[in-house]
Amino acid sequence: MPDLNDIIKQFMDTRDTTDEFDQDDIKQNALVSIFSYLSWLVIVPIISSQNSGFTRFHANQGLILAIIETAGNTLLGALSYIPYIGFMFGIILALVNLACVVLSIIGIVNASRGEAKELPIIGGIRLLK
């Protein structure tokens, strides 16, 4: 049976595309890339750094995360008001929000380190080019 460290290592073992980006681009845009993971503040890097591939990478992941967070809060939040079974949706909502916070922290750490690593689970989805 795998131990917790192995499970975490497998979870965090995502595709790293840092080598595909110019080091100057990474240095100049690492700070603004962090905004990608602060919910709908993802708009800031989308608008301000359209010529930065590194920032677009992080903005794409942050946009997906913001959409999932918003959709989850809207849908599960509404379902949590259903009598008798709503508490289950409330628990699921709390877990979705916790997962979004964890993924945001992972993204912030990656961006601040100048790494272009995909987020676990959702990192392969592309909305921005």
Backbone hydrogen bonds, N-H to C=O, Kabsch-Sander energy under -0.5 kcal/mol:
donor,donor_aa,acceptor,acceptor_aa,energy
7,I,3,D,-1.8
8,I,4,L,-2.6
9,K,5,N,-2.4
10,Q,6,D,-2.3
11,F,7,I,-2.2
12,M,8,I,-2.4
13,D,9,K,-0.8
14,T,12,M,-1.8
17,T,15,R,-0.6
17,T,116,A,-2.9
20,E,17,T,-1.8
21,F,18,T,-1.9
26,I,22,D,-2.1
27,K,23,Q,-2.5
28,Q,24,D,-2.5
29,N,25,D,-1.7
30,A,26,I,-1.2
33,S,29,N,-1.7
34,I,30,A,-0.9
34,I,31,L,-0.9
35,F,31,L,-0.6
35,F,32,V,-0.7
36,S,33,S,-1.3
37,Y,34,I,-1.8
38,L,35,F,-1.7
41,L,38,L,-1.9
42,V,39,S,-1.4
43,I,40,W,-1.4
44,V,41,L,-1.7
46,I,42,V,-1.7
47,I,43,I,-2.4
48,S,44,V,-2.9
49,S,45,P,-1.6
50,Q,47,I,-0.6
52,S,49,S,-1.4
53,G,51,N,-0.7
56,R,52,S,-2.4
57,F,53,G,-2.2
58,H,54,F,-1.8
59,A,55,T,-3.0
60,N,56,R,-2.3
61,Q,57,F,-1.6
62,G,58,H,-2.7
63,L,59,A,-2.5
64,I,60,N,-2.1
65,L,61,Q,-2.2
66,A,62,G,-2.5
67,I,63,L,-2.4
68,I,64,I,-2.5
69,E,65,L,-2.6
70,T,66,A,-2.6
71,A,67,I,-2.9
72,G,68,I,-2.8
73,N,69,E,-2.5
74,T,70,T,-2.4
75,L,71,A,-2.8
76,L,72,G,-2.0
77,G,72,G,-0.6
77,G,73,N,-1.1
78,A,74,T,-1.8
79,L,75,L,-2.3
80,S,76,L,-1.5
81,Y,78,A,-1.4
82,I,79,L,-1.7
85,I,83,P,-1.8
86,G,82,I,-2.0
88,M,85,I,-1.3
89,F,85,I,-0.9
90,G,86,G,-2.1
91,I,87,F,-2.0
92,I,88,M,-2.3
93,L,89,F,-2.6
94,A,90,G,-2.1
95,L,91,I,-2.1
96,V,92,I,-2.6
97,N,93,L,-2.6
98,L,94,A,-2.2
99,A,95,L,-2.5
100,C,96,V,-2.3
101,V,97,N,-2.1
102,V,98,L,-2.5
103,L,99,A,-2.7
104,S,100,C,-2.3
105,I,101,V,-2.4
106,I,102,V,-2.3
107,G,103,L,-2.4
108,I,104,S,-2.7
109,V,105,I,-2.5
110,N,106,I,-2.5
111,A,107,G,-2.8
112,S,108,I,-2.6
113,R,109,V,-1.6
114,G,111,A,-1.1
115,E,110,N,-3.0
117,K,115,E,-0.5
118,E,15,R,-2.7
122,I,120,P,-2.4
123,G,119,L,-1.7
125,I,122,I,-1.7
